[in-house]
Amino acid sequence: MNKGELVDAVAAKANITKKQADEVISAFLEVVTEAVANGEKVTLVGFGSFERRERSEREGRNPKTKETITIPATRVPAFSAGKQFREKVAS
């Protein structure tokens, strides 16, 4: 499902226009992205949590040359599924 299909599904489920659904979804994504970028954790009970995780510096290899390289430390977004979400997917 892409964003357009998600907008259509939300509009139908919430009985609102596609334009309104698109605005709501875009606003949601923007708020979650900004919060996680600022180091905040966003938790939606039953669905899951979005957070920023730190990856430490590590050693890797260039697959072409087999040369050892150092991969710098970085921050990455992470999602942990909530219990209800995991159970629904597993059934």
C-alpha positions as CSV (number, residue, x, y, z in Angstrom):
1,M,0.0,0.0,0.0
2,N,1.4,3.4,-1.0
3,K,0.5,6.8,0.4
4,G,-2.3,7.3,-2.3
5,E,-3.9,4.0,-1.4
6,L,-3.6,4.8,2.3
7,V,-5.3,8.2,1.7
8,D,-8.2,6.5,-0.1
9,A,-8.6,3.9,2.7
10,V,-8.6,6.5,5.4
11,A,-11.0,8.7,3.6
12,A,-13.4,5.8,3.1
13,K,-13.0,4.5,6.7
14,A,-13.4,8.0,8.3
15,N,-16.1,9.2,5.8
16,I,-14.0,12.3,4.9
17,T,-12.7,13.7,1.6
18,K,-9.5,12.4,0.1
19,K,-8.1,15.9,0.4
20,Q,-8.8,16.0,4.2
21,A,-7.4,12.5,4.6
22,D,-4.2,13.5,2.7
23,E,-3.8,16.6,4.9
24,V,-4.2,14.6,8.1
25,I,-1.8,11.8,7.0
26,S,0.8,14.4,5.8
27,A,0.5,16.3,9.1
28,F,0.8,13.1,11.1
29,L,4.0,12.0,9.2
30,E,5.5,15.5,9.6
31,V,4.9,15.6,13.4
32,V,6.2,12.1,13.9
33,T,9.3,12.8,11.8
34,E,10.1,16.1,13.6
35,A,9.6,14.5,17.0
36,V,11.9,11.5,16.3
37,A,14.5,13.8,14.7
38,N,14.5,15.8,17.9
39,G,15.1,12.6,20.0
40,E,11.6,12.2,21.3
41,K,9.8,8.9,21.4
42,V,6.3,8.7,19.8
43,T,4.1,6.0,21.3
44,L,0.8,4.9,19.9
45,V,-0.7,2.4,22.3
46,G,-1.6,-0.8,20.6
47,F,0.2,0.2,17.4
48,G,3.8,0.8,18.2
49,S,6.6,3.3,19.0
50,F,8.8,5.4,16.8
51,E,12.2,6.5,18.2
52,R,15.7,7.5,17.3
53,R,18.5,5.0,18.0
54,E,22.2,5.5,18.1
55,R,24.5,3.3,16.1
56,S,28.0,3.2,17.3
57,E,31.0,3.3,15.0
58,R,31.9,-0.1,13.6
59,E,34.2,-1.9,11.2
60,G,33.0,-3.1,7.8
61,R,34.4,-4.4,4.6
62,N,34.2,-3.0,1.0
63,P,32.7,-6.0,-0.8
64,K,34.7,-5.2,-4.0
65,T,38.1,-4.8,-2.6
66,K,37.7,-6.7,0.7
67,E,39.3,-3.7,2.3
68,T,38.5,-3.0,6.0
69,I,36.7,0.4,6.5
70,T,35.3,2.2,9.5
71,I,31.6,2.9,9.4
72,P,31.0,6.1,11.4
73,A,28.5,6.4,14.2
74,T,25.0,7.6,13.2
75,R,21.4,8.0,14.3
76,V,18.7,6.0,12.7
77,P,14.9,5.9,13.0
78,A,13.3,2.8,14.5
79,F,9.9,1.4,14.9
80,S,8.8,-1.2,17.5
81,A,5.4,-2.8,16.9
82,G,2.9,-2.8,19.8
83,K,1.3,-6.0,21.2
84,Q,-2.1,-5.6,19.4
85,F,-0.4,-4.9,16.1
86,R,1.9,-7.9,16.4
87,E,-1.0,-10.2,17.4
88,K,-3.1,-9.0,14.5
89,V,-0.3,-9.6,12.0
90,A,0.5,-13.0,13.5
91,S,-3.1,-14.3,13.2
